[in-house]
Amino acid sequence: MTKGRLEAFTDGVVAILITIMILDLRVPHGSDLAALRPVLPHFLIYVLSFIFLGIYWSNHHHMFHAVHHVTGAILWANLHLLFWLSLVPLVTGWIGENGSAATPTAAYGVVLLCCAIAYTLLQTLIIRHDPHTILASAVGSDLKAKVSLALYLAAVPLAFVNPVISDAIYVAVALTWLVPDRRIESRMDRHEHDAELPARKS
């Protein structure tokens, strides 16, 4: 099966999730800077969630750039990822309404953890389907993903001790993934360059 519909559907879902989150932001009541204070916590968690969704969308785009065909298992794994991503607006709004309360902060971490697991599962199925794909060589041991999972696992129980620490962990993971990861892109560029060489020689 081709990957076009999967990519288009994923793009649409992520766009809708971002739209839901921005519509959930309240308009400030007042025309001075003080009016922004009540909505600031909700805005900050919106920014963090927007970054997380953007990271998943960007990585998903790069991952499927190296994929030519998909299987039924890959389709369902992608839906599994979208399920957990679809809960991001819910937990974002919960934290926005209650600030850094323990339970909403822990729930936010659980959703982020499940998103990361779902993405890892999707990536694993793609590589298993084609072990010789550029994705397999580009990902390697994927240390950054493993560290992120460990941080999420630590942040969830920490939310009941000190939610601010958990918030800091979520921000740290997001900042880590914001650093451009050119592993797949560079491998694709090298592959395309190598493919062009015989054509130029001929």
C-alpha positions in Angstrom: 0.0 0.0 0.0 1.1 3.5 -0.7 1.7 6.0 2.1 -0.1 9.1 0.7 -3.4 8.7 2.5 -1.7 7.9 5.8 0.4 11.1 5.6 -2.6 13.2 4.5 -4.8 11.9 7.3 -2.0 12.5 9.9 -1.5 16.0 8.7 -5.2 16.7 9.0 -5.5 15.3 12.5 -2.5 17.3 13.8 -3.9 20.5 12.2 -7.3 19.9 13.9 -5.6 19.2 17.3 -3.7 22.5 17.1 -6.9 24.3 16.1 -8.8 22.8 19.1 -6.1 24.0 21.5 -6.0 27.6 20.2 -9.8 27.8 20.4 -9.7 26.7 24.0 -7.6 29.8 24.9 -9.7 32.4 26.7 -9.7 36.0 25.5 -8.3 38.4 28.2 -10.9 40.5 29.9 -9.4 44.0 29.9 -7.2 46.1 27.7 -4.1 46.4 30.0 -1.2 44.0 30.6 -2.7 42.9 33.9 -5.5 41.3 32.0 -3.0 38.8 30.6 -2.1 37.4 34.0 -5.1 35.0 34.4 -4.6 33.5 30.9 -0.8 33.3 31.1 -0.7 29.7 32.6 -3.0 28.4 29.9 -1.0 30.2 27.2 2.3 28.7 28.4 1.0 25.1 28.5 -0.5 25.8 25.0 2.9 26.8 23.7 4.5 23.6 25.2 1.8 21.4 23.7 2.1 23.1 20.3 5.8 22.4 20.4 5.2 18.8 21.2 2.7 18.4 18.4 5.0 20.2 16.0 7.9 17.9 17.0 5.8 14.8 16.3 4.5 16.2 13.0 8.0 17.1 11.9 9.6 13.7 12.9 6.6 11.9 11.4 7.2 13.7 8.1 10.9 12.9 8.1 10.2 9.3 9.0 7.7 8.7 6.2 10.0 10.4 3.7 12.1 7.3 4.0 9.1 4.9 3.6 7.7 3.8 0.3 5.1 1.3 1.2 3.0 0.7 4.4 1.3 -2.4 5.8 -2.0 -2.8 7.7 0.1 -3.1 11.0 1.7 0.3 10.2 -1.7 1.9 9.5 -3.0 0.7 12.9 0.2 1.8 14.7 -0.2 5.2 13.1 -3.8 5.4 14.3 -2.5 4.3 17.8 -0.1 7.3 17.8 -2.9 9.7 16.6 -5.1 8.4 19.5 -2.7 9.5 22.1 -1.9 12.8 20.3 -5.6 13.5 20.2 -5.6 13.6 24.0 -3.0 16.4 24.1 -5.7 19.1 23.9 -7.6 17.5 26.8 -4.7 17.4 29.2 -3.5 20.8 28.0 -6.8 22.3 28.9 -6.9 20.5 32.3 -3.5 22.0 33.3 -4.6 25.4 31.9 -7.6 25.4 34.2 -5.9 24.1 37.3 -2.3 25.3 37.0 0.5 23.0 38.1 -1.8 20.8 40.2 -0.4 17.2 40.8 -3.0 15.1 39.0 -3.3 17.2 35.8 0.4 17.5 35.6 0.8 13.7 36.0 -1.9 13.1 33.4 -0.1 15.3 31.0 3.1 13.2 31.5 1.2 10.0 31.0 -0.2 11.2 27.6 3.3 12.4 26.6 4.8 9.0 27.6 2.1 7.1 25.7 2.7 9.3 22.6 6.4 8.5 22.8 5.8 4.8 23.2 3.3 4.8 20.2 5.8 6.7 18.0 8.5 4.2 19.0 6.2 1.3 18.1 5.4 2.8 14.8 9.0 3.4 14.0 9.8 -0.2 15.0 7.1 -1.7 12.8 8.4 0.4 9.8 11.9 -0.8 10.3 10.8 -4.4 10.8 8.8 -4.2 7.5 12.0 -3.1 5.7 15.1 -3.6 7.7 17.3 -2.2 4.9 15.4 1.2 4.8 17.3 4.4 5.2 15.3 4.9 8.4 16.9 1.8 10.1 20.4 3.1 9.5 19.6 6.7 10.4 17.8 5.8 13.7 20.5 3.5 15.1 20.1 2.9 18.9 17.9 6.0 19.1 19.4 7.0 22.5 17.5 10.3 22.6 14.1 8.6 22.4 15.1 6.1 25.2 16.2 9.0 27.5 13.0 10.8 26.8 10.9 7.8 27.8 12.9 7.5 31.0 12.4 11.2 31.8 8.6 10.8 31.2 8.5 7.8 33.5 10.2 9.8 36.2 8.1 12.9 35.7 4.7 11.2 36.3 5.2 10.1 39.9 7.3 13.3 40.6 4.2 15.3 39.8 2.7 14.2 43.1 5.8 15.3 45.0 6.6 18.6 43.1 4.7 19.4 39.9 7.1 22.1 39.0 9.9 19.6 38.6 7.7 17.5 36.3 6.9 20.7 34.3 10.6 21.4 34.0 11.2 17.8 32.7 8.6 18.2 30.1 10.1 21.5 28.9 13.6 20.0 28.9 12.5 17.1 26.7 10.8 19.5 24.3 13.9 21.6 24.1 16.0 18.5 23.4 13.8 17.5 20.5 13.7 21.1 19.2 17.4 20.7 18.2 17.3 19.8 14.5 17.8 16.1 14.0 19.1 15.7 10.5 19.9 11.9 10.7 17.2 10.8 8.2 17.4 14.0 6.1 21.2 13.7 5.7 20.9 9.9 4.8 18.3 10.7 2.2 20.4 13.5 0.7 23.4 11.1 0.6 21.3 8.4 -1.0 19.9 10.7 -3.7 23.3 12.0 -4.4 24.7 8.5 -4.8 21.8 7.6 -7.1 22.6 10.6 -9.3 26.3 9.8 -9.8 25.7 6.9 -12.3 23.3 9.0 -14.3 25.9 11.8 -14.5 28.6 9.4 -15.6 26.5 7.9 -18.3 
